[in-house]
């Protein structure tokens, strides 16, 4: 896999961290039982990444005609730009002693939960193309563990970490939502002379019917935007769809993106669509 392909695959994997590690703020279980579930709740997702040439509906990756029939995906998927498929399973457990102590959380340990999981690489188009060209059998890349997230739902205090200030206790998800509601999902403040800062705003923009692999649901649609300060710019992180007593059923991102290759000083532009949909849930109330 060349550096561009590796970078693009990495970008697709970052989609997991957008909703996980990037938002590693704690939430208290008793405040959000209907969307997160109690200890033992498990959710499995399918994450599909598609890439297109910048500003077009043409797939980003070119596949020679001689290889099309040998691919593991069908021609419809190929036409739709599918280049990566990952399964991701998350499980809710009681917060560990290490996290509880390091975050200096005020409530009893059993008031908090943490979410960890693992991902399995089901398909990677660039890897299969290179395998076929080399006359080798394509094999998925394997699996990787994902970082834990700690959840707490009450705003207590800012916490200073290595010269910066973070807010570990802003709400991750609200238990009762109304269209138009908004809140800070994540916040980081640089206390140095640079005065930089980051905050992610979540806003309920609608109630929609969505169909995913696990079924059809009436879900709250939440828009995520991360604002950066000094310099000022924002990043649209797409939409999340939440269902009471089920949790997150769909996350989708549709954007024009770019990737810089440091070895060649070349920037590649592409249109990326990433879809994370619920396959199954074992929900513990």
C-alpha positions in Angstrom: 0.0 0.0 0.0 1.5 3.4 -1.0 1.5 6.3 1.4 -1.7 7.9 0.0 -3.6 4.7 0.4 -2.4 4.2 3.9 -3.3 7.8 4.7 -6.8 7.4 3.3 -7.3 4.2 5.2 -6.1 6.0 8.3 -8.6 8.7 7.7 -11.4 6.2 7.5 -10.4 4.7 10.8 -10.3 8.2 12.3 -14.1 8.2 11.8 -14.3 5.9 14.8 -12.3 8.2 17.0 -14.5 11.2 16.0 -17.3 9.7 18.0 -15.0 8.0 20.6 -11.6 9.2 21.5 -12.0 12.7 20.2 -15.0 13.1 22.6 -13.3 11.4 25.6 -15.3 13.4 28.1 -17.0 11.5 31.0 -20.8 11.0 31.3 -22.5 9.7 34.4 -24.6 6.6 33.8 -27.7 7.6 35.8 -28.2 10.7 33.7 -28.2 8.9 30.3 -29.5 5.3 30.7 -31.7 5.4 27.7 -29.0 6.1 25.1 -25.9 4.5 26.6 -27.2 1.5 28.5 -25.8 0.0 31.7 -22.7 -2.2 32.2 -22.8 -5.1 29.8 -24.5 -3.3 26.9 -22.9 -4.2 23.6 -23.3 -2.7 20.2 -21.9 -3.9 16.9 -21.5 -1.6 13.9 -20.6 -1.9 10.2 -18.5 1.1 9.0 -18.3 1.6 5.2 -16.0 4.1 3.7 -16.4 5.4 0.1 -14.0 7.7 -1.8 -14.7 9.6 -5.0 -12.6 11.9 -7.2 -12.9 15.5 -6.0 -16.1 17.2 -7.1 -17.4 14.1 -9.0 -19.3 10.9 -8.5 -16.5 8.9 -10.1 -14.8 6.3 -7.7 -11.4 7.5 -6.5 -9.6 4.2 -7.2 -9.2 2.9 -10.7 -9.6 -0.8 -11.2 -8.4 -2.4 -14.5 -11.1 -4.3 -16.3 -9.1 -7.5 -16.0 -9.4 -7.3 -12.2 -13.0 -6.1 -11.7 -14.5 -9.7 -11.7 -11.9 -10.9 -9.2 -12.7 -8.3 -6.6 -14.4 -9.3 -3.3 -17.0 -6.5 -3.7 -19.5 -6.4 -6.5 -19.7 -3.8 -9.3 -22.5 -1.8 -7.6 -20.3 -1.3 -4.5 -17.3 -0.5 -6.7 -19.4 2.1 -8.6 -20.5 3.6 -5.2 -16.8 4.1 -4.4 -16.7 1.6 -1.5 -13.0 1.1 -0.5 -13.2 0.1 3.2 -15.4 -2.0 5.4 -14.8 -2.4 9.1 -16.9 -4.0 11.9 -16.7 -2.3 15.3 -18.0 -3.7 18.6 -18.2 -1.6 21.7 -19.0 -2.8 25.2 -19.9 -0.7 28.3 -18.2 -1.6 31.5 -17.7 -0.1 34.9 -15.0 2.5 35.0 -11.5 1.2 35.9 -9.6 2.3 39.0 -6.9 3.9 36.8 -9.4 6.2 35.0 -11.3 7.0 38.1 -8.2 8.0 40.0 -6.5 9.9 37.2 -9.6 12.0 36.4 -10.1 12.7 40.1 -13.9 12.2 39.6 -16.1 13.4 42.5 -18.9 10.7 42.5 -18.5 7.1 43.7 -16.8 4.9 41.1 -19.9 2.9 40.4 -21.6 6.1 39.2 -19.5 6.0 36.0 -19.1 3.8 33.0 -16.5 3.4 30.2 -16.8 2.2 26.7 -14.1 0.2 24.9 -14.1 -2.0 21.8 -12.3 -3.5 18.9 -12.6 -3.2 15.1 -12.1 -5.9 12.5 -11.0 -5.0 9.0 -13.4 -6.7 6.6 -12.3 -5.2 3.3 -9.7 -2.8 1.9 -9.9 -2.1 -1.8 -6.3 -0.7 -2.3 -4.9 -3.8 -0.6 -6.9 -6.1 -2.8 -5.9 -4.4 -6.0 -2.2 -4.6 -5.0 -2.6 -8.3 -4.0 -4.3 -9.2 -7.3 -1.6 -7.3 -9.3 1.0 -9.3 -7.5 -0.8 -12.6 -8.1 -1.5 -13.1 -4.3 -4.6 -13.9 -2.4 -6.1 -10.9 -0.6 -6.5 -11.2 3.1 -8.1 -8.5 5.4 -5.7 -6.7 7.7 -6.9 -8.1 11.0 -8.2 -6.3 14.0 -7.3 -3.6 16.4 -8.5 -2.6 19.9 -10.0 0.9 20.4 -9.4 3.2 23.3 -11.7 3.5 26.2 -14.0 6.5 26.8 -15.2 7.6 30.2 -18.7 9.0 30.6 -20.0 11.5 33.2 -23.0 13.8 32.6 -22.8 16.6 35.2 -20.7 19.7 34.7 -18.4 19.9 37.7 -15.1 21.7 36.9 -12.4 22.3 34.4 -9.3 20.2 34.8 -5.7 21.4 34.1 -3.5 19.0 32.2 0.1 19.8 31.1 -0.5 23.5 30.7 -3.9 23.2 29.1 -7.4 23.1 30.5 -10.0 20.5 29.5 -13.6 20.1 30.5 -14.1 16.4 31.2 -17.6 16.7 32.5 -19.6 18.3 29.6 -22.6 16.1 28.5 -21.9 13.5 25.8 -25.5 12.8 25.1 -28.7 14.2 26.7 -31.3 11.8 28.1 -34.2 14.1 27.1 -33.8 15.8 23.7 -35.9 18.3 21.8 -35.3 19.7 18.3 -33.1 22.8 18.6 -31.3 21.7 21.7 -27.5 22.2 21.6 -24.7 21.6 24.1 -20.9 21.4 24.2 -19.8 17.8 23.6 -16.1 18.4 24.0 -14.0 21.4 25.2 -10.3 22.1 25.4 -8.6 25.4 26.3 -4.9 26.2 25.9 -3.8 28.3 28.9 -0.5 29.3 27.3 0.2 32.5 25.5 -1.1 30.9 22.2 -4.6 31.0 23.6 -5.8 28.2 21.4 -9.0 26.3 22.0 -11.3 23.6 20.7 -15.0 22.8 21.3 -17.4 20.5 19.7 -21.0 21.6 19.6 -23.8 19.0 19.3 -27.3 20.2 18.1 -30.5 18.3 17.7 -31.7 19.2 14.2 -34.6 16.8 13.6 -36.4 13.6 14.2 -36.1 11.3 11.2 -36.9 7.7 10.2 -33.7 5.8 9.4 -33.1 2.3 8.1 -29.9 0.5 9.1 -28.8 -3.1 9.1 -30.5 -3.7 12.5 -33.9 -2.3 11.4 -35.9 0.9 10.9 -36.0 3.5 13.7 -37.4 7.0 14.5 -34.2 8.7 15.6 -33.1 12.1 16.8 -30.6 13.6 14.3 -27.7 15.4 15.9 -25.3 17.6 14.0 -21.7 17.8 15.2 -19.3 20.8 14.4 -15.9 21.3 16.0 -14.7 24.9 16.3 -11.0 25.7 16.6 -9.8 29.0 17.9 -6.5 30.9 17.1 -6.6 30.3 14.2 -10.3 30.2 13.8 -11.9 27.5 11.6 -14.5 24.8 12.0 -14.8 21.1 10.9 -18.1 19.5 10.2 -18.2 16.0 11.7 -21.5 15.0 10.2 -24.6 13.6 11.9 -25.4 11.0 14.6 -28.8 9.4 15.0 -29.9 8.3 18.5 -32.9 6.1 19.5 -34.1 5.8 23.1 -33.3 2.4 24.7 -31.1 1.5 21.7 -28.5 4.2 21.5 -26.5 5.3 18.4 -27.9 3.6 15.3 -26.2 5.6 12.6 -23.4 8.1 12.1 -22.6 9.5 8.7 -20.0 11.9 7.3 -20.0 13.4 3.8 -17.3 15.8 2.9 -14.7 17.1 0.4 -11.3 16.3 1.9 -7.6 16.5 1.2 -4.5 14.6 2.1 -0.9 15.9 2.0 1.9 13.4 1.3 4.9 14.7 3.2 7.4 12.6 1.1 6.3 14.1 -2.2 4.8 17.4 -1.0 1.7 16.5 -3.1 -1.8 17.2 -1.9 -4.6 14.9 -3.1 -8.2 15.9 -3.1 -11.2 13.6 -2.8 -14.8 13.3 -1.7 -15.3 11.0 1.3 -18.4 9.3 2.6 -18.3 7.3 5.8 -21.3 5.4 7.2 -21.4 3.7 10.6 -24.6 1.7 11.1 -25.9 -0.5 13.9 -25.9 -4.2 13.1 -27.0 -5.5 16.5 -27.4 -4.4 20.1 -27.5 -6.3 23.4 -29.0 -3.6 25.6 -28.9 -3.8 29.4 -31.2 -1.4 31.2 
